[in-house]
Each structure stands twice: as C-alpha cells, then as structure tokens.
Amino acid sequence: MASTYTMMDGRIRLYDSSQITRTEQVKGVIEADNGVYTDHSTAAHDDDASTFGPVLEVASEDAIYVGDTNPFAQIKVALDTAAAGAGALSVYYWNGTDWTSEVEELSDGTASGSNAFAQDGVISFKPPSDWTAGNGGISDLSSSLYYVKLTIASDPSTPPVFDMLYPIDGQYFDLVFDGGDLSAPEGRGRPEEKPVLHRGRLTSNYHYIMGTDEPITEPQEVSFTVKLDNAINKTALIEALTCGNPGSSGWSSTGVSTKTDTSLVSGDGTAVSTPAFLDSSKKTVCVQIVWSRDGVKIGREYNEVWFDPTQLSLSESEDGVEISATGLIYGSIRTIYHHAYQY
C-alpha cells in the first residue's frame, strides 16, 4: 500500500551506478600511527604512482580516518601491496559524542577470507542517521567533514600499502525543490502464506506453505510532483530521469544503470536479481528523496526505477517549474537519512 507525503522542501537525487571519485577534500584521509597524524588525502585520492603505508597496527591503536564534506556510503580501495593477516575490518563513525558506534550493513569488498585489505575492492555501509560532521576532539582532523574510522582486528604479517582509499559515489543529478507531493510504497510485498490443516482440523500438524515470489519481484509505482527553481536545466533533468547524460558536474557520461543492479530477498531468504528488460535500451535510476518536516529529516530510497518518458511532464509558471513524474520500482526500497549511493 502506498504512503502519501506532503513535502515542504528538500532534495531529490537521481543516481546512475557509474562510479565517480568524490572531489578531493582537505584532510580527507588521515593516518593515525601511534598517536601521530599524517594527511594522505592527495596520495589516496587517485590510483596512480603515489602510495601510502604501511599503517594499521593494533597494539598502537592505529587507524585511518576517511572524511568528506557530505555523508558517503562507499570507499574505493586500490592496493599497491595487499595485506596478509589483517583480520576483520571495523568501521566507526563520529556521532557527535564518541567514536564507539559502528556502521550498519558493512560490506568489505577488500576482504579475502576473514582478512581485510587483501585485495582491491569497495567498502560499503549504510550512512548512519546520527552521523555528525566534526573532528572528534582530534585537532589534525577537520571539524567540517564527516569521518569514518577504519581499524583492523590483527597486526598484519604484511601491512597494506594503498594506491587509493577514498569515497566514491554513483553519478548523480540533484533537484532541489520547494514544496511537493510524494506517493510511494514503504516496502516490497511478501509472498502469501497459506494455512494447511490436518484433515480439516487444527492439530499439531497444522502448518503454512509459502506462495510464489511474485509480490516481491513485481514492480511498484512511485510518483512525485515538486516545484523547482526556474534555473533548472529541463533537458538535463529528463536525461537524468531516463538515465542518459545530463552533462552536469556530478553526471557527465551516459548512464548504465539496469534492472539487475541490486538484488531482492525472496520468500525463502535467498537473494535474487530481477531479470533484465527485454528492451535493452530501457534503463533505470536510483531515486533518493530527503526532506524535512518539523525539523526532522525524512528520507526514502527507491532502487532500479524506470521512468516512462510519456509519464514525465514539465510545466512552467512565473515563480518556477513543476515536474510530475511516475515510475516503476523494480529494486529495493529503504529508509535513508543522507544522500549517498551504496550499490
């Protein structure tokens, strides 16, 4: 069942899954080595000849702090020397009080077996609701960045040497709106559970059987109407909604997102990918909408959304541009607190 929201103001961010490196920030990547802090932002930003390491000894409480001006959900790691015996990765964040909170939905693409930084990969996590910009009382960090703290469980026999360790994102296009309406489901459907009686009686043999997975995989509708600023590039907006190339600072190449970018959880708990479109020219986008109500931030993420161009309309008035869009959600639906592409 769809929920309907009246939004006073907020931001819609449309994502393509093509990865881009976040703009380099001052003091974005800081090594803490036995109480000595070193800025490696320049060396860590690009996969090039510049490297840094070795770091991360447990005994001296070493860590790597990765920060950006905005919350992020992915860190790309490219190694010059792979680590051996580093143990599991832990990722903490500054919540305004301490560094003791760990991120949720952590996925370490650098791990081999149970050891982190053993291969190139992407570290991803869900941006926390209480993530706060600040240096956590460490003067060598910037007070204006959002940081996570990376630690490992064991002293590695071979320490990692990094070519790149920096936040990445999907290509994105922003719509800042001043008032609008949203209608969308809060989650995906579940298979029907059918009761089975024992010869028509409720006995200890009474049980349920689960129906097919169609309610999980069938598309669900999302629609929104929002008022935009007159300065919005309307051609670029339609390009972003249809996963083309809007040519903006955050999205500068033709999008590649498909209906198989993410996976869903079936009735028996296994991950399944939605089948690709028969029409290979049809592409999807990730839609993130974050708005405020009574000072509280509210956000939703709809993955693998296909917008039929015939269901997009723009109208202009003296005080702005209004867009109405209706799409079909094929992927996951999540509550979010910040704009940050996780997949």
N, C-alpha and C positions, 0 to 999 in steps of 0.2 A: 504494500500500500504506500502511495506517495505521500510525502510531507510537503507542506507549502510554507514558505517563509517570505516575509516582507523584510527587505534589506534596506537599511538607510544609506549605507555607503560601504565600500570595500574594494576588493581587487579580485579579478578573475585572471588566473594564469593558465595559459594553454601550453602544454609540453609535447614536444616530439622526443623520441628516445635517443636521437643522435647526441652523443656526449660532447660537452664543451667544458673546458677548464675554466674555473672561476677566475675572475680578474685578480691579478696578484695584489695582495694586501700587505701593508707594512706590518712586520712582526706576525705574519700569518702562521709560520711553522717555527716553533721554538723547541730546542733540545734542552732538557734538564739533565745534566750529567753530574751527579754527586754534588748537587747544590749550585752548580754553575750553569747559567742560562746562555744559550747561543742561538742567534737568529739565523735560520737556514731558509728563509722564505724564497730567496732568489734561486738557490740551488734546487730547492724542492719543487719549484713551480713547473718546470719543463723536463721532459725526458730527453736530456741532452748530455753533454760531456761532464757537466758539473754534478758532483755527488756529495753526500754527507754520511757520516757514520764512522766507526761503529758506536752505537749507543745501547741503552736498554739493559742495564744490569740490575737485577732485583735487589741485591744487597745494598746498593747505594741509592735505591728508590728513584732510579732513572725513569724518565717519561718523555713523550713527545706531545706537545700541545699544538693542536691544529685549529686555526681560527679563521673566521671570515666576518664581513660586515653584516651578513644575513645568515639565518639558520641554514644548514645544509644537511643532506642525507647520505651523501656518498663521498668517499675518499679514494682516489685512484693511487695505486702503489705500483711503481716500476722499480725493479731492483737491479743494482749493479752486482751485488753479491747476495745470494739467498742465505737466509739464516738457517741454522741447524739447532734443534733442541730448544727453541724459544718458549715452548709451552703455549697455552691458550692466550689469546688477546682479550684484554678487558678495556672497555671504553666508558669513561666517566665524563660528566659534564658539570659546568658551574650553574647551580640553581639559585644563586644569589646569596647562599649561606655557606656551602661547602662543596667539596669535590667527591662526595661519597656516593652519589646517585649514579647508577649505571643506565645506559641507554637500553631501550627495548627493541626487540626484533633485530638483534645484531646478527649480521651475516658476514663472515670473514672469508672473502674470496682469495686471500693470500695464504690460507692455511693448507697444509698438506698433512693428513692425519690429524694429530692434535697440536701441531706446531704452527704458530703464526709466522708471517713474513718468509715463508718457504718458497713462494712463487709470486709472480706478478698477479695482480688481481684488484678487485674493488671491495672495499669495506663499506657496508651499508647498514643503516639503522633508521628507526623512526625518530624524527625530531621531537624531543620532549616538550610537553606542554608548559613546564616551568623553566625551560632553558632561558638563561639570563645573560645578557652581554656584561662582561666585566673581567677583570684580571685575577679575581680570587685572592687578592692580597699579595700577588706576585708582581713586583714592580717592573720586571722585564717583559711582562705581557701587556697588551693594550687594553685599556678599560672600555673600549668601544666595540670590541669584537666578541663574537660567540665562539667559545672554545670547547673542544673535547680534549680529554687527556687519555693518551694511549699508553698502556702498560702491558707487560708480558708476565707469565707465571714462573718462568725459569730463566736462569742465566744461560744464554745460548753458547754452545761449543763453538759455533761460528756466528759472530754478530752480523746483522744485516747491514748492508751499505745501500743507500737509497739513491736512485736517479730521480724519482718523482714521488711525492707524497703530498697530495693537495686536493681540496674539494673540487668535485666535478658536478655537473648538472646535465639535464636534458636541454636541448634548445627550447627557448620559451618566448612567449609573447604576452605582454601584460595589458589588461584592460582595467583601468581604474574607473569605478562607477559611482554615481551619486544617486542612489535610490534604485530599487528594482524588486522583482519577484522571482522566486525560485521554486520549482516543483520537481521533486525527485524522490526516489525510494531511499530508505535508510539502510538497506542491505539487500542481499540477494535472497531469493526464495529457498525453501528447503523441500526435499522430497517428502511425499506423503507417507505417513506411517499407518499401515492398515492393520487393525487388530484381527487376530486369528484365535477363535475359541476352540476348545476341545470338545468336539461333537456338540457344538452349540452351547456349551457350559463354560463358566468362568472357573477353571481349575488351575492347578499348579502348572499345567502345560500351556496355559494362556500365554500368547506372545504376539509380537508385532513383526511384520515384514515391511521392508522399506521399498517405496516405489522407485520409479526411474528418476534420473538426474535432470530431466528437462527443466524443472523450476530453478535449478542452479544455473544452467547454461543459457536459458532463453534471454534475449535482450530485454532491457528495461528502459523506460523513457525518462529523459531529463529535459526540462525546458526552463529557459530563463528569459526575462525581459529586463534590460537595465538601461539607464540613461548614461551616456558617455559625453566626454568633452568634445567640442567641435573640432579640436585639433587632431582627433584620431584619424589615422590613415585607413579609410574604409576598405580599400583594395587589399591592404596588408592584413586587415582583420579577417576578411573572408579567406585569404590564403592560409592564415594560421588555423582557422576553424576546420579547414579541409586538408590540413597537413601538407601544404605546399611550401612556398618560400616567401614569407612576408618581408624579408630583407631588412629586419630590424637588428639592433645591436646584440640582442640575445638569440636571434634566429636568422641565420644568414645563408643556409643551404636547404635544398629541397628535402622535406621531411620524409622519414622512412617508417614511422610507427605503423604497426599492423594489428590485426585482431588476435595475434598469438604472442604479444609481448609479455603478458603476465599469465598466471595460472589461477585456477579456481580450485576450491576444495570440494570434492564430490561427497556424496552421501556416506560413503564408507571411510572418509577421511583421507583419501589419496588426492594428490594434486593432478589436475587435468588441464590441458591447454584447450582453449576454444579453437575450433577449426578455422582455417584461413578463409577469407572471402573467395567465392568462385570468380568474382571480378577482381583481378589483381590490381586494378587501378584505384580501388577503394582503400582509403587509409583512415586511421583513427588518431585521436589525440587523447592525452590525459588532461582532464579539466579539474583544476583546483579553485575553489571559491572560498575566500576568507572574508568575513565581515564582522562588525562589532554591534552588539546590542546591549545597551545599558552598561557600557564599559567592559563587557565580557567578549572575548574573541571567540568566534564560532567558525568552524571550517569543515568542508567536505571535499573528498577526492573521488572522482569518477574516472576509472581507467578504461582505456580502449573504447572511446566514444566516437561513433560515426555520425557526422552531420551531413544529412542530405542537403545539397545546395538549394534545393527547392523549398527547404524548411528554414531558410535564413532570410531575414528581411531587415532592411535598414530604413529608418525614416528620420528626416531632419526637421528641426524647428529652430526658432530664434535662439533658444537657450541650450541647444545641444543636439546630440544624435542618440536615437534609441534603437537598440538592436534586440530583435526577438529571434531566438534560436531553439530548435528542438532536435535532439539527437537520441541515439540508441546506445545504451551502456552494455558492452559485452564483457568487460572485465570486472575487477574488484571495486568495492565501494568502502571507503574508510572515513573515519573522523580524523581530521588533522588540526594542527594548531599553527603551523607555519607553512609557507610556500617552500617546498623542497622536493625534488623528484627522486624517488627511492628506487625505481626499477630500471 
